[in-house]
Amino acid sequence: MSNRRVEMDRLQELVRLHRLGTPARQVARVLRMGVDVERSYRRVLETAGLLRGDVQVLPELEVLKAAVVAARPAAPPAPQQTSSLEAHRAQVEAWVAKGLRPQAIFTRLQMEAGVTAGSLSAVKRLVGSVRRAQGVSEEDVAIPVETAPGEVAQVDFGEVGRLYDADTGTLRRAWVFVMVLGYSRHLFATVVFDQRVETWLRCHEAAFAYFGGVPRCVVPDNLKAAVVRAAFGVDGERALQRSYRALARHYGFIVDPAPPRAPEKKGKAEAGVRYVKGNFFAGRTGEDARECEAALQRWLRDVASVRVHGTTGR
């Protein structure tokens, strides 16, 4: 097995592509893996019997994780060292479980536990020891997901406060719909007052028109958890599945929802929403939604689309 870290939802895509009969080299190219990396994971999943079956019913993430972890060679034992902060291990474990990072733990040890001995490096080593003892998590088998041009777009909604709706003469809760192209980070955004099925589909059509094309794959947030339950009501699930699948067939794209409880799997859309909210929508609460939408489209053209992206540097 390669030591390269592979994101779990990419392994789901690997399984799906092989079940469709996609050649191995094409799978590696689509998933941005080296041929040897793809082969090593393919062999593990094939041995586990996970590459055969219905393409519409993919293995759960936990099943993939278990197969990958079980196939990993045992790591050589590390030399035993006693941390200068070993007496505080229980407290550090509790803080790690709450998501604190080493710098925050170091500060709290000094402020709350009165620790004067030990350094930040010692805290980092102890935190590393704690995490190794806790075992492998999904995040421990992940690589940044980079995609080819035109391959993937990610979509998400973000709440932007209350805007004035001229049709009703009232201030209404508003959202911004954002679609981000995975390769270039080029983004489209539009203001909406609801997240109904019709709005969801209309926003996709507007995004495709804005980009002048359609990506091969669209990655929304987990549809049942984030779209159906939150917005569409009792009969929304059937309506969304039927309508969204029809839209996908019409435009020729694949729908690949982000896994439940894992919004980081669509991190580019999350980052796009934060960028739009922090840069354009800051201080706009109460403004007229129509004027806001017109200004947003100018901002997309003159600011967002010509900026140098912090990650890509382009």
N, C-alpha and C positions, 0 to 999 in steps of 0.2 A: 504493500500500500504506500502511496505517496504521502508525504507529510503535508502536502499543500492543503490549505483549508478551503473547503467547498461549502457554499451556502446551501442549506437544506432545501429551499424551494427550487434551487437549480437542479438538485438531484431529482426532485419530482419531475422537472421538465425533461431531464435525461431519460427517466423511465418512460414518460409519455412519448418522446420522440422515437425511442427504440420500439415501443409497442406499435407505433405507426409505420415501422419498417425503415426509418431514416438511416442512411449509411453512417457508420461510426465517425468518419472524418467530417461529415457535414454536422453531426451532433457536436463534435468538439469545436467546430468553427462557430456554430450558433451560440454555444454556451461560453465561448471565449476561454476554452480550456486547451491546454496542450494535448496532443494526441496520446501521449503516455499517461497523463492524468486521467483523461476520459476512459482509457482502456482499463486502468486500475480500478476505478469506481464501477465501471460496467461489469468487470469480472466479479467483483464483490456482490453486486446486486443480482447478477445472473446466478451466481452460486446460491444465493438466498432465495431464488425463485421469484424475484420481484420484477423482472423484465417481461414476464408473460402475463397476459390478462387483458381485461377490458380497458381501453384507453380512456373511457369516461369515469372509471373508478380507480384512481391512483392510490398507492399505499399511503397511509398516514405518515406524517413527519416523524413520529416516534419510532415507527417501524424502520424507516430509512436510517434514522440515527442509530438504532440498535445494531443494524447490520454493519454500518460503517465502523462503529466503535468496536464491535466484536472481532472485526477483521484486522484491527490495528495491532502491530507487534508491540509487545510489552516494552515500555521504556526502561533503560538501564537504571538501576537504583542510584539515587543521588547520594552523595556523601552526607552523613548525618552532621548537622550543625545545630547548635542551640542558639536561638535568637535571644538578643539582649532584652527583648520585649516579651519573652515567652510567658511571663507572669500575667500579661494582659491579653493573652490569646483569646479567652472567652469573650472579652469585651470587643476585641477586633472582629471576631467571628460575627458577633451581633451586628456590628456596624456594616460589615461587608454584606450581610444578608439584607440590610436596608438600602444597599446600593451606594454606600459612601466610597469614594475613591481614596487612594493613599494619602494625598495632600490633606483632605478633609479629616481623615483618621489621625494623621500626625498632629494636626492643630487641636483636635478634640482630646487627644491623649495629654497634650500639654495643658490645656485649659481645664479639663474636667477630671482627669485622673492624676494630675500633678506630676506627670512623668517629665523628668529633666534629662535622664539618660536616653540614649538612642537617637538615631538620626532618621531623616526621611528615607534614606536608602534602606535602613533596617526595617522601617514600616513597610516599604514596598516588598521586601523579601518575605516578611511575615504574611502580608496579604496574598502574595503569590503562593505561599505554602498553604494558606487556608483555602484558596480556590482549588488548588490541586487536590486537597483532601476531600473537597466537596464533589469531585468528579467532573466529567465532561458535560457541558450544557450545549444547547443548540448553537449558542453564540461562539463556542469554542471550535466549531467546524464551519467557519464562514470566511469568505473572501469578498472584497468589494465586487459588486456585479457591474461589469462594463459590457456594453452591448454594441453591436455593429450599427452603422447608420441606417435609419429606417426600420430597425428591428423591434424596438420596444418603446411604448409611451406609458407613463404612469399618471393616474388621475386621482384627484381628491377634492373634497370640499373643506373650506375653512370659514368659521364665523367671523364676520367683520363688524359686528355691532348693529345699531339701528340706523336705517336710512329712510329718507322721506319718499313715500310712494305716491306719486301724483294721481294715480288711478283711484286710490282710496282716500287720499288726503290725510294720511296718517303716517307716523313713524312705524316702520316694520323691521323685524329681525331679518338680517340679510346675511348671505354667504357669498363667498367667491369660489367658483369652480375653476380648478387649475389642471391643465394637462401639460406634462413636461416630457420632451423627447429625451430618451435615456442616453443617447450618444452625445448630443450637442448641448443638452440642457435648455434648448430653446423652448419657451413656454407660451401658452395661451391662457388667458383668464377672462372671466366674465362674471357680472354680478347677477345673483338670483335671489328671489324671496322665498323659495321653497326647494325641496329636494324630491319632488314627485317624479314618477317614471317619465312623463312627458318632458320635464325639465332636464332630467339626466340625459335623455336621448338627444334633445335639442342642443345641449351643450357639446356633446360629442360631434354632432354635425357641424356646429360653428367652429370647433377646433380643427376639424379636418379641412374645412374651407380656408381657415386662416393659414394653416401649414401648406396648403396646396397639395395634400396627399394624405395617405393613410398608413400608419405603422403596421407591421406584421402582427404585433401582439399588443394588447392593451391590458395594463395591470391596475385594476381598481382595488380599493380596500375590500376586505372580506364582505361580499355582497349581503349575505344574510345578517351579519352582525352590525354592519355600519350603515347599510343603505335600507334594507327591507325593514328591520325592526325599528329603526330610528325615524323613518319617513313615510313608509308606504302602507302601513296598517295591516289588517288581517289578510286581505287578499293580495297584498302587494307582491309577495314572493312569486306567485305564479305569473302575475302580470309582468314583473321585471324580467324573470327568466325568459318568458315568451318574447317580449318586445326586444330585450337586449340581444337575444340570440338572433332574432330577425334582422336587427341592425347590423350585427357582426357578419351575418351571411351576405347582406346587401353590400357592405363595404369590403368584405373579404379579410377581416382581421380575426384573430384569436383572442378570447377573453381568458385571462389567467389571474384570478383573484388572489390577493395577498392572503396568507394563512391567518386564521383567527388568532387574536391576541399577539399579532406580530406586525405592527404597523411599520417597523423598520424595514420590512421587505419591500416597501415602496418609499424608501427614504428620499428619493429625488423629488417625488411629489410633495412629501412632507416639507422638504427644504424649500421647494417652490412656493408653497403656501405661506411659510414663514417669511420669505423674501417679499412677496406681494403685500402681505399684511403689514410688515414692518416698514417697507419703503413707500408703498403707495397709499395704503389705507390709514396710516397713522394720522390721527387728528381729524378724520373725515366724518365722525359720528354726527348724524343729523342732517347731512347734506342730501340734496336731491339725487335719487338713484340714477335718473336718466343722465344728468350732468356728470355724475360720478362715472357711469359707464363710458361716456364719451371721452372723459379725461383718462380713464384706464386704458382705452385703446390707443390713445396718443402716447401714453407712458410706455405701453408695450413696444410701440414702434420706435420711439425716440430714446428710451432709456434701457428697458430690460433686454431688448433684442440686440443692442450694440455694446453692452457691458462686457468687460473681461471677467469670465466666470472664475470664482475663487478656486474651484477644484480642477477644472480643465485647463485654466490659464489661457483660454482662447475666447 
